[in-house]
Amino acid sequence: MKGSIRDPFEVLRTARVVAVVGASRNPEKDAYRVPEYLKKAGYRIIPVNPSADEILGEKAYPSLDEIPDEIAREVDVVDVFRPPREAEAVAEQAIRLARRAGRRIVVWFQKGTASEEAVKKLLDAGLDVVVDRCMMEEHRRMTASAQA
């Protein structure tokens, strides 16, 4: 079964656990601010960064492949903060993560992080994607429209 391009609001309404590939310890970077915002909004954050042990008070994993199976089964979204040249490698890890989890997950490419090849690979493998959208901006828009 092929994956699909998903509506960001639908993903945000149903997701609870977000693995953040490229999460940063630097509060000046979006890769820190966005997961910090998501955590405050009630999402569980799983940081993925090979040079960090902990980010935002959460254990960090060197790669998606190194997230333990019991945690992998909980991941709803893989949020990508890596350059497009790394998108295919992240896609391959996300496909393996979904297989280990035994369910579909959404790969969310932040603005400017996707490659056509990575998106095609994910869709062909049955994973869903969101492309060129910021999770924090979309969450703010969703909550603002819900309050209007």
Beta strands, then each sheet from edge to edge (+ up, - down):
strand 1: 17-21
strand 2: 44-48
strand 3: 54-55
strand 4: 58-59
strand 5: 77-80
strand 6: 106-109
strand 7: 128-131
sheet 1: 2+ 1+ 5+ 6+ 7+
sheet 2: 3+ 4-
end
